[in-house]
């Protein structure tokens, strides 16, 4: 079989790249190892309930009239109706440390500004100057790695304020430990604080169905349960994709959304495969979904959507224990504007986790660890939002091994390798990276990555600014 362009992975970057290429008449084929699309942001069913993986909230909210906002530009590139895309904005989110320092933010950036003025008045001028730099910074131009910690110290000498601002940003997309590239900080500062958080109406399945149906309507083809096992190269070009069923797909080009390390492994026997070697990421998570009676929506922090908590010792790194209970993010999944109260509601609690300790556990130890850390996670969350664990109807936990198994992310590293390839280029002119290791961040960012890489590498002359 021959396909003009093969896209490896039906996550959000892969689907977006596929839609853009299909819209441009390039007849793409998406291959996906699992039976559902979505990658890190998918869904599954347990006890009659549809549960989402990955989605706390989408970033980059913008109303339809803000034509040049990333969300609306994305929808134009995909030829989807933004006006018919119903969204639910966050109510209010809070960042809190053990010492009691807090900052609240919403989709009105002025609130965060006012919070900083009230809690850290000495930082007023510095924060204003920082925002001016962010507003004028181009984070998408390839440039050497730049320490965010160092940059922040020039504007905000108060380390507590630095940590409060960094915590949600790091949790939402930072592959580095304790520091991050300033370009990545700028992307996420805009996405989380200046634009804001929301979720689409319905479930992640509804959103994925929208994308998948649109892709197919444009003539795109997708094959599920079709893992790639290798890439065939000849004279500096990728000429085919080997599949697990021993089939070979001849192709003109490949877009890989499988991550830098997996893509490198697919090139294991090819010249220049070593050129893609890079240190892997260590940032992975343990997450538990707690399903509760619907009445708890009005009991557990009803005016909060997300709570980002960290201990007095700020650590964004792989912990020395299997799960870091000193920090977490609590998502009250129903606390978005306009979502009706139902028979049940959800609390999602997420912690940094150590892949190695989960990987080393025996099957019986693994099960015991999941139960133990789920109980400890609930106890930590109860200190932030109130008691609920004795009323749980159902719960399920994900570990770094779960993430690795269902997303293909090596070591369960959700945000991939620390070093990003912003231009998507590899040693092979017709092999392009998109998604996590290309460098755009968040759900909207991942989709924009697919679109931008498709435009820049395979749709010469396309209206990239549409």
Secondary structure by P-SEA (a helix, b strand, c coil): ccccbbbccccaaaaaaaaaaaaaccbbbbbbccccccccccccccccbbbbcccccccccccccccccaaaaaaaaaccccccbbbbbbcbbbbbccccccccccccaaaaaaaaaaacccaaaaaaaaaaaaaacccccccccccaaaaaaaccccaaaaaaaaaaaaaacccccccccaaaaaaaaaacccbbbbbccccaaaaaaaaaaaaaaabbbbbcccccccccccccccccccccccbbbbbcbbbbcccaaaaaaaacccccccccccccccccbbbbbbbccccccccccccccbbbbbccccccccccccccccbbbbbccccccccccccccbbbbbbbbbaaaaaaccaaaaaaaaaaaaaaaaaaaaaccccccccccbbbbbcaaaaaaaccccccccccccccccccccccccccccccccccccaaaaaaaaaaaaaacccccccccc
